[in-house]
Amino acid sequence: MSTQSILQRRRQSGAVLIVSLLLLVVLTILGVVMMQTTRMQERMSGANRDLNMALQGAEAGLRYGESLIENYPAQPLSLGSLPCTVCQPGVLPVAIYDDSQFNWSLYGQTYANTGLTGTDKLKANPQYTIEDLAGASLGDLGIGQDVKATREFYQVTARSTGATGVAVTVLQSTYARIY
C-alpha cells in the first residue's frame, strides 16, 4: 500500500461522520415536530369531545323541560319571582347564557339523570328554565292557521357543561302547548 492512498483515506473518514450527524439532527427535528403535532391533535379531539358532551347534556335538559310542559294536566301558574318552575315573561334576563347575569345554580332547575354524571361523564347535571311567554308576540302563524285561545307558548332554556367543566352549551327552544 502506498502512502498516498493512506493519506486519502484519512482525509475522507471525517466526512461520513459529519453527514451522518446532520442526518441524525434532521430526523430528530422531524420526530419532535411530529410529537407536537400529535399532542395538538389530541387536545383538539378532547376539546371536541367535551363540547359534544356538553351539547348532549343541554339537549337532554331541554327535552326534559319540554316533557314537563307536555305532561302538565292543566296550565301551570306562573310565579312572580325566581326560583320558579315556570317563570313569568321578562323575569329571566336576555343573556341567560352569561353567568354574570344569571345564576344557574340558584335559579335553574336541575335535570338529575343519574347516568349523566360520574367518572368520564358530565361534570355537573344539566339545568333548565321554563319561561311562560304569555302575551309575547311570536309573529304571524301564516294563512290558514287558527290561533286557539288555549294555546300557550313557553321558552325552555337548558345549560350543560362537558366532562371537564370548561365547555358550556346553552340551548333554547320555544314550545307550544294546547290545554
C-alpha positions in Angstrom: 0.0 0.0 0.0 1.3 3.4 -0.9 1.5 6.3 1.5 -0.7 8.3 -0.9 -3.7 6.0 -0.6 -3.4 6.0 3.2 -3.4 9.8 3.3 -6.5 9.9 1.1 -8.3 7.5 3.4 -7.6 9.6 6.4 -8.9 12.8 4.8 -12.3 11.2 3.8 -13.0 9.4 7.1 -14.4 12.6 8.8 -16.8 13.5 6.0 -19.0 10.4 6.6 -19.3 11.3 10.3 -20.4 14.9 9.6 -23.0 13.8 7.1 -24.5 11.1 9.4 -24.7 13.6 12.3 -26.5 16.2 10.1 -28.9 13.4 9.0 -29.5 12.5 12.6 -30.3 16.1 13.6 -32.8 16.4 10.8 -34.5 13.2 11.8 -34.6 14.3 15.5 -36.2 17.6 14.5 -38.8 15.8 12.4 -39.6 13.5 15.3 -40.1 16.4 17.7 -42.4 18.2 15.3 -44.5 15.1 14.8 -44.8 14.6 18.5 -46.0 18.2 19.0 -48.5 17.8 16.1 -49.9 14.6 17.6 -50.2 16.3 21.0 -52.1 19.2 19.5 -54.5 16.9 17.6 -55.1 15.0 20.9 -56.0 18.3 22.6 -58.3 19.3 19.8 -60.1 16.0 19.8 -60.5 16.2 23.6 -62.0 19.6 23.4 -64.3 18.5 20.6 -65.5 15.5 22.8 -66.0 17.8 25.8 -68.1 20.2 23.7 -70.1 17.3 22.2 -70.8 16.0 25.7 -72.0 19.5 26.8 -74.3 19.7 23.8 -75.8 16.3 24.5 -76.3 17.2 28.2 -78.0 20.5 27.3 -80.2 18.7 24.7 -81.3 16.2 27.5 -82.2 19.1 29.8 -84.1 20.9 27.0 -86.1 17.8 26.2 -86.8 17.2 29.8 -88.1 20.7 30.3 -90.3 20.3 27.2 -91.6 17.0 28.5 -92.6 18.7 31.8 -94.7 21.2 29.8 -96.3 18.4 27.8 -97.2 16.4 30.9 -98.9 19.3 32.8 -102.5 18.3 33.3 -103.6 21.9 33.3 -101.9 25.2 32.5 -99.3 25.9 35.3 -99.5 29.1 37.3 -96.5 31.4 36.7 -94.8 32.6 39.8 -93.7 36.2 40.2 -90.2 35.6 41.4 -87.3 33.2 40.9 -86.8 30.3 41.5 -89.9 29.1 39.8 -90.9 26.0 37.8 -92.5 28.3 35.2 -91.4 31.9 35.2 -93.4 34.9 34.1 -92.4 36.7 30.9 -89.5 39.1 31.4 -88.3 37.6 34.7 -85.3 35.9 33.1 -82.5 38.1 31.7 -82.0 38.3 28.0 -78.4 36.9 28.2 -79.3 33.8 30.2 -76.1 32.2 28.9 -74.0 34.8 30.7 -73.1 33.6 34.3 -72.7 37.2 35.4 -76.3 37.9 34.6 -78.0 34.6 35.6 -77.1 32.4 38.5 -77.8 28.9 37.2 -77.1 27.1 40.4 -79.6 29.3 42.3 -82.4 29.8 39.7 -82.1 26.9 37.3 -83.9 23.6 37.8 -81.7 20.5 37.6 -82.2 17.6 35.3 -80.8 14.8 37.5 -80.5 11.7 35.5 -78.0 9.6 37.4 -76.4 8.3 34.3 -75.2 11.7 33.1 -72.6 12.5 35.8 -69.8 10.5 37.3 -66.5 9.2 36.0 -65.9 10.1 32.4 -69.2 11.8 32.1 -70.6 15.3 32.7 -69.1 17.4 35.4 -72.5 18.6 36.7 -76.1 17.7 35.9 -77.7 19.8 33.1 -80.0 22.7 34.2 -83.1 24.2 32.6 -85.5 27.0 33.0 -89.1 27.4 31.6 -90.5 30.8 30.9 -94.1 31.5 30.1 -94.4 33.6 27.0 -98.0 34.7 27.6 -98.7 37.8 25.7 -95.5 37.6 23.8 -95.6 38.4 20.1 -94.5 35.3 18.2 -95.2 36.6 14.8 -97.7 35.6 12.2 -98.5 31.9 12.2 -99.4 32.0 8.5 -102.6 31.8 6.4 -105.0 29.0 7.4 -103.7 28.5 10.9 -106.1 29.3 13.7 -104.6 30.6 16.9 -106.6 28.9 19.7 -107.3 30.8 22.9 -105.9 27.9 24.9 -102.6 27.7 23.1 -99.7 28.7 25.4 -96.1 29.3 24.4 -93.1 28.6 26.7 -89.4 29.2 26.2 -87.3 26.4 27.5 -83.6 27.1 28.1 -81.1 24.4 29.1 -77.4 24.7 30.1 -74.8 21.9 30.4 -71.1 21.6 30.9 -68.8 18.9 29.5 -66.7 16.4 31.3 -64.1 19.0 32.3 -66.5 21.8 33.1 -64.7 24.1 30.6 -67.1 23.7 27.6 -70.5 25.2 28.3 -73.5 24.8 26.0 -76.8 26.7 26.2 -79.8 25.7 24.1 -83.2 27.4 23.8 -86.5 26.3 22.3 -90.0 27.7 22.0 -92.6 25.2 22.9 -96.4 25.5 22.2 -99.0 23.6 24.2 -102.7 23.5 23.8 -104.7 23.0 27.0 
